[in-house]
Amino acid sequence: MVCVIVMTFSDASLTALRVFREVAERGTLTAAATALGYTQSAVSRQIAALERSAGAPLLQRRHDGVRLTPAGRIVARRAAAVIDQIDATARELAGLPDDRATVRLGWFASAGVGLVPAALRRLGRTHPGITVLGREGSTPALVRALRAGTVDLALVASAPPYRPLDAETPALQVRILTERTLHIAVPAEHPLARGDHIDIADLRGQPWIAGPGGDPAMGVWPGVDERPNIVHTVRDWLAKLHLVAAGCGITTIPVGLTAACPPGVRVLPVHGGPAEQRRLLLARLPGPVPPAAARLAETLRAVAVETPAPQDVQN
């Protein structure tokens, strides 16, 4: 199958390669069509043309979207390389700076509040020639972006039991940057804020400010043994914390956001039940790491390790 792809891949159009990369990253034909401004039928035609050129199915259609076949994973990697080379040539012909020192970084929402800005500030001082292009996304979206070759490094968070980020091959290279215990952000005037910790039993009946999608890591303490009373559903972490400051509820908080808490918020650990650990991971595709990406990775690791764990924060 690989030989067939090598022999016929040259027949593929650049448009088809760009469409395929978008589908591989976004996971559905509909999402790719929306991002590209195409109709879904136009996206389907480009994928069909690319599959004819490759001589093999590239996508497995599923009820929840699409998944790359083994041939599709090969084409996704090669397509990313081809597109990057063509774009670099276009920039060079236009007299724009060389892109060899550019690194594409993806991160989950809360990392963009503390860790990423601090790391980029430090990288700008130590290696001013490196340009970082960034994007925020969910873990599944960032993993798809890695597979599609549209990001080089991805910062993601992981909760127990710490399963692999996906089941695709080759396995992603994952590095643990740090591991922290989840905390609770409460209004400074709330009864829960009177001590130096919160007993897990006292979380029963509390109003929660949670994220969308029902993910417990996005606002509700995982060890609560009741159906949580979610009073506000908010995607943005800073909006959650300002709602906490306003006395509208409580929420879980990762360590990276502690310094960003507005006045009127207290951050406390929870006692009772299993510790809720969260790992900060840096993921990439296997293979050699370009020097610029390696320097960014080391800077992210250094900043993550230096970030103090919140013991008792009151603003």
C-alpha positions in Angstrom: 0.0 0.0 0.0 2.8 2.4 0.8 4.4 1.8 -2.6 1.1 2.7 -4.3 0.9 5.9 -2.3 4.5 6.9 -3.2 3.9 6.2 -6.9 0.6 8.1 -7.2 0.7 10.8 -4.6 2.3 13.2 -7.1 -1.1 13.3 -8.9 -2.8 14.9 -5.9 -3.7 18.6 -6.1 -2.5 21.1 -3.5 -6.1 22.0 -2.8 -6.9 18.3 -2.0 -3.9 18.1 0.3 -5.0 21.2 2.2 -8.6 19.9 2.5 -7.3 16.5 3.7 -5.1 18.1 6.4 -8.1 20.2 7.6 -10.3 17.1 7.8 -7.6 15.2 9.6 -7.2 18.0 12.2 -10.8 18.8 12.8 -12.2 15.2 12.8 -15.3 15.8 10.7 -16.0 16.8 7.1 -18.5 19.4 8.3 -16.0 21.1 10.6 -13.4 21.2 7.8 -15.9 22.6 5.3 -16.9 25.4 7.8 -13.2 26.3 8.5 -12.4 26.4 4.8 -15.5 28.1 3.6 -16.4 25.1 1.4 -19.6 23.1 1.1 -19.4 19.6 2.6 -19.9 18.1 -0.9 -16.9 20.0 -2.1 -14.8 18.6 0.7 -16.0 15.1 0.0 -15.0 15.5 -3.7 -11.5 16.6 -2.8 -11.1 13.7 -0.4 -12.4 11.2 -3.0 -9.9 12.6 -5.5 -7.1 12.3 -3.1 -8.1 8.7 -2.3 -8.1 7.9 -6.0 -4.6 9.3 -6.3 -3.4 7.4 -3.3 -5.0 4.2 -4.4 -6.3 3.5 -0.9 -8.9 4.7 1.5 -7.6 7.5 3.7 -10.5 8.0 6.1 -12.7 5.7 8.1 -16.2 7.1 8.3 -17.8 6.8 11.8 -20.9 8.0 13.4 -18.9 10.6 15.4 -16.8 11.8 12.5 -13.8 10.4 10.6 -10.7 8.5 11.6 -7.4 8.2 9.6 -6.6 4.8 8.2 -3.0 3.6 8.3 -2.6 5.0 4.7 -4.3 8.2 5.8 -1.8 8.7 8.6 1.1 8.4 6.1 -0.6 10.9 3.7 -1.4 13.3 6.6 2.3 13.5 7.6 3.5 13.8 4.0 0.8 16.4 3.1 1.9 18.6 6.0 5.5 18.5 4.8 4.5 19.3 1.2 2.3 22.2 2.2 4.9 23.6 4.6 7.5 23.5 1.8 5.3 25.2 -0.7 4.3 27.9 1.8 7.9 28.5 2.7 8.8 28.8 -1.0 6.0 31.3 -1.5 7.3 33.4 1.4 10.8 33.3 0.1 9.7 34.4 -3.4 7.8 37.2 -1.7 10.9 38.4 0.1 9.5 37.5 3.6 11.7 36.2 6.4 12.7 32.5 6.4 10.4 30.4 8.5 12.9 27.9 9.8 12.8 29.3 13.3 9.0 29.1 13.6 7.4 26.6 16.1 3.7 25.9 16.1 2.4 25.4 19.6 -1.1 24.3 20.8 -2.3 24.5 24.4 -5.4 23.8 26.5 -7.3 26.8 27.8 -5.9 27.4 31.3 -2.3 27.1 30.1 -2.8 30.2 28.0 -3.4 32.3 31.1 -0.1 31.7 33.0 2.3 29.1 31.7 2.4 30.0 28.0 2.8 33.8 28.3 5.5 33.3 30.9 7.4 30.8 28.7 7.0 32.9 25.5 8.3 36.0 27.4 11.4 34.0 28.6 12.0 32.5 25.1 11.8 36.0 23.6 14.6 37.1 25.9 16.8 34.0 25.4 16.1 33.2 21.7 14.6 36.2 20.0 15.0 34.6 16.6 12.4 32.0 17.3 8.8 32.8 16.3 6.0 30.9 18.1 2.6 30.6 16.4 0.0 29.5 19.0 -3.5 28.3 19.2 -5.8 27.1 22.0 -7.8 23.9 21.7 -9.3 21.0 23.5 -7.1 17.9 24.0 -8.8 15.9 21.2 -8.4 18.8 18.8 -4.8 19.3 19.7 -4.0 15.6 19.3 -5.7 15.7 15.8 -3.6 18.8 15.0 -0.4 17.0 15.9 -1.4 14.0 13.7 -2.3 16.4 10.9 1.0 18.2 11.2 -0.5 21.7 11.9 1.1 22.0 15.3 4.6 20.9 16.4 4.1 20.7 20.1 0.9 20.5 22.2 0.4 21.3 25.9 -2.4 19.1 27.3 -3.7 18.2 30.7 -4.3 14.6 31.9 -6.3 13.2 34.8 -6.0 9.7 36.3 -5.9 7.0 35.1 -3.6 8.7 32.7 -4.5 6.9 29.5 -2.7 7.4 26.2 -3.8 10.5 24.4 -5.1 8.4 21.5 -4.9 4.9 20.1 -3.2 5.9 16.8 0.2 4.7 15.6 3.0 5.7 15.8 2.4 6.6 19.5 2.9 10.2 20.4 5.9 11.2 22.4 4.7 12.6 25.7 6.7 14.3 28.4 5.4 15.0 31.9 6.2 18.6 32.7 4.7 18.7 36.2 2.1 17.2 38.4 -0.1 19.2 40.7 -3.1 18.7 43.0 -6.4 20.2 42.0 -7.8 22.9 44.3 -11.0 24.8 44.8 -11.6 28.5 44.2 -14.2 30.0 46.6 -15.5 33.6 47.3 -13.4 35.2 50.0 -16.5 35.8 52.1 -17.8 32.2 51.7 -18.1 30.0 54.8 -15.7 27.5 53.1 -13.0 30.2 53.0 -12.7 30.4 56.8 -10.2 27.6 57.3 -7.0 26.5 55.6 -8.6 23.7 53.7 -12.0 22.4 52.6 -13.4 19.0 53.8 -14.8 17.0 50.9 -18.1 16.5 52.8 -18.6 20.3 52.9 -18.7 20.4 49.1 -22.2 18.7 49.1 -24.9 21.0 48.0 -22.6 23.8 46.8 -23.3 25.8 43.6 -20.7 25.0 41.0 -19.4 27.0 38.0 -18.5 24.4 35.4 -17.2 24.2 31.9 -19.3 22.9 28.9 -19.4 19.2 28.0 -19.8 17.8 31.5 -16.1 17.2 32.0 -15.5 17.0 35.8 -12.1 18.5 35.4 -13.7 21.7 34.1 -15.1 23.0 37.3 -16.8 20.3 39.5 -14.8 18.4 42.1 -14.6 14.8 40.8 -15.1 13.3 44.3 -18.5 14.8 45.0 -20.9 12.0 45.7 -24.0 13.6 44.4 -25.4 15.1 41.3 -23.7 18.5 41.2 -25.7 21.7 41.3 -24.3 23.5 38.3 -25.5 27.1 38.4 -23.3 28.5 35.6 -21.7 26.8 32.5 -18.8 28.8 31.3 -16.0 28.0 28.9 -13.5 30.8 29.8 -11.5 30.2 33.0 -11.2 33.9 33.8 -14.9 34.4 33.5 -15.4 31.5 36.0 -13.0 33.1 38.5 -14.7 36.4 38.2 -18.1 34.7 38.9 -16.5 33.1 41.9 -15.3 36.6 43.1 -18.9 37.8 42.7 -20.2 35.1 45.0 -22.0 33.2 42.2 -20.5 29.8 43.1 -17.3 27.8 43.4 -15.1 26.0 40.9 -12.0 23.8 40.6 -8.8 25.5 39.6 -5.6 24.3 38.1 -2.3 25.6 39.5 -1.5 27.6 36.4 -4.4 30.0 37.1 -3.7 30.8 40.8 -1.8 34.0 40.0 -4.6 35.1 37.7 -7.3 35.0 40.4 -9.1 38.4 40.7 -9.6 40.0 44.2 -12.2 38.3 46.3 -11.1 34.7 45.5 -9.5 32.2 47.9 -7.9 29.0 46.6 -7.8 26.1 49.0 -6.9 22.4 49.0 -9.5 19.7 49.6 -9.1 17.1 52.4 -10.8 13.7 52.3 -11.1 11.2 49.5 -8.4 10.5 47.0 -6.1 13.3 45.9 -7.0 14.7 42.6 -3.8 14.9 40.6 -3.4 16.6 37.3 -0.5 16.2 34.9 0.7 18.8 32.5 2.0 17.0 29.4 3.9 18.2 26.3 3.1 16.0 23.3 4.6 15.7 19.8 5.0 13.3 17.0 7.9 10.9 17.2 11.1 11.7 15.4 13.9 14.2 15.4 13.1 17.5 17.1 14.1 20.7 15.3 16.3 23.0 17.5 13.7 25.7 17.8 11.1 23.3 19.0 13.5 21.7 21.5 14.3 25.2 22.9 10.6 26.0 23.3 10.0 22.6 25.0 12.8 23.2 27.5 11.5 26.7 28.3 8.0 25.3 28.9 9.4 22.7 31.2 11.5 25.1 33.2 8.6 27.6 33.7 6.2 24.7 34.6 8.6 23.4 37.2 9.1 26.8 38.7 5.4 27.6 39.1 4.6 27.3 42.8 1.8 25.0 44.0 -1.1 27.0 45.6 -1.2 26.3 49.3 -3.5 29.2 50.3 -4.1 32.1 48.0 -6.3 35.0 48.9 -6.6 38.2 46.8 
